[in-house]
Amino acid sequence: MYKHILLPTDGSAVSDNAVKHGIELARTLGSKVTVLTATEPFMPLAFSPVELAYSAEAYICHVQEHARNILAAVAALAAQAGVPCETLHVEQVYPYEAIIETAGSQGCDLILMASHGRRGVSALLLGSETQKVLTHSKIPVLVYR
């Protein structure tokens, strides 16, 4: 059925839970996984709280270390389950684009990702990366809730 599953994660508890289930699905199907975390590039004019707290160099070091920690934890879970795993960290302004591009470039035939469950006005105004992936992906998407 599915031979190569993309597991995007931001390291949150909701994403961690989806990743665990994705690894179990891959183990059951005999699939391999690619785990992706995407970070935004440093944009000093964006004035997000994280970017105001760091210089460009410090920001880059911080996000790279954070990404390494996220990916290492997932790679360890995959190894423990006996699932072949590749990890990727990409820099992209729009995470949903990184997810879709990575799925295509890595030859993934399924994207399994968490739903962060925004509701009401926040869902209307902010949307979600999951919703954007669902809207734009030509590869099947399984949303873990």
C-alpha positions in Angstrom: 0.0 0.0 0.0 2.1 3.0 1.2 5.8 2.5 0.9 7.2 5.9 2.0 5.4 8.1 4.6 6.3 11.7 5.3 5.9 12.6 8.9 6.1 16.4 9.4 6.5 17.6 12.9 7.0 20.8 14.8 8.0 19.0 18.0 4.7 19.8 19.8 2.8 17.2 21.8 0.1 16.9 19.2 2.7 16.4 16.4 4.6 13.9 18.6 1.5 11.8 19.0 0.9 11.8 15.2 4.5 10.9 14.6 4.2 7.9 17.0 1.2 6.7 15.2 2.8 7.3 11.8 5.8 5.1 12.8 3.5 2.4 14.0 1.6 2.5 10.6 4.9 2.4 8.8 6.0 -0.6 10.9 2.7 -2.4 10.2 2.9 -1.7 6.4 6.7 -2.3 6.1 7.2 1.3 5.0 10.0 3.7 5.5 9.5 7.2 6.8 10.9 10.6 6.2 10.6 13.0 9.2 10.5 16.6 8.4 10.7 19.7 10.5 10.5 23.1 8.9 11.7 26.4 10.3 11.1 29.9 9.2 14.2 31.9 8.0 15.4 34.8 10.1 13.4 37.9 9.0 14.4 40.9 11.2 11.5 42.9 9.8 9.0 40.3 10.9 9.4 41.2 14.6 8.2 37.9 15.9 9.1 37.5 19.6 11.6 34.8 18.8 13.3 36.9 16.2 13.5 40.0 18.4 15.2 37.9 21.1 18.0 36.7 18.8 20.6 38.0 16.4 20.6 36.3 13.0 23.4 34.0 14.0 21.9 33.1 17.4 18.5 32.5 15.8 20.0 30.2 13.2 21.9 28.3 16.0 18.7 28.1 18.1 16.4 26.7 15.3 19.1 24.3 14.1 19.6 22.9 17.6 15.8 22.7 18.2 15.4 20.9 14.8 18.2 18.4 15.6 16.6 17.6 19.0 13.1 17.0 17.4 14.5 14.9 14.6 16.9 12.8 16.8 14.0 11.9 19.1 11.8 10.7 16.2 14.7 8.9 14.6 15.2 7.0 17.9 11.5 6.0 18.0 11.7 4.8 14.4 14.9 2.8 15.1 13.3 1.2 18.2 10.3 0.2 16.0 12.6 -1.1 13.3 11.4 1.4 10.7 13.8 2.9 8.2 13.9 6.6 8.8 15.5 9.6 7.1 15.3 13.1 8.8 15.2 16.5 7.1 15.3 20.0 8.4 14.3 22.7 5.8 14.0 26.4 6.0 10.9 27.7 4.4 8.6 30.8 5.0 5.5 28.6 4.6 5.8 25.2 6.3 3.0 23.7 4.2 5.0 24.4 1.1 8.0 22.7 2.7 5.8 19.7 3.5 4.4 19.3 0.0 7.7 20.0 -1.7 9.5 17.4 0.5 6.9 14.8 -0.1 7.3 15.2 -3.8 11.1 15.4 -3.9 11.5 12.4 -1.5 9.0 10.2 -3.4 6.6 9.9 -0.5 3.2 8.3 -1.3 1.5 9.5 2.0 1.8 12.5 4.3 0.7 11.7 7.8 0.3 14.8 10.0 -1.4 16.1 13.1 -4.4 18.3 13.2 -3.8 21.1 15.6 -7.5 21.6 16.0 -8.0 25.3 15.8 -11.6 26.2 16.0 -13.8 29.2 15.6 -12.3 32.6 14.8 -8.7 31.5 15.1 -9.2 28.8 12.5 -10.9 31.3 10.2 -8.2 33.9 10.6 -5.1 31.8 11.0 -6.0 28.6 9.2 -3.6 25.7 9.8 -0.7 24.2 8.0 -2.6 20.9 8.0 -5.5 22.6 6.2 -3.1 24.2 3.7 -1.5 20.8 3.0 -4.9 19.2 2.5 -5.9 21.9 0.1 -2.7 21.9 -2.0 -1.2 18.4 -1.9 -1.6 16.0 -4.8 -0.2 13.3 -2.5 -2.7 11.6 -0.1 -2.8 13.1 3.4 -3.8 11.3 6.5 -4.7 13.6 9.4 -4.2 12.3 12.9 -6.5 13.9 15.4 
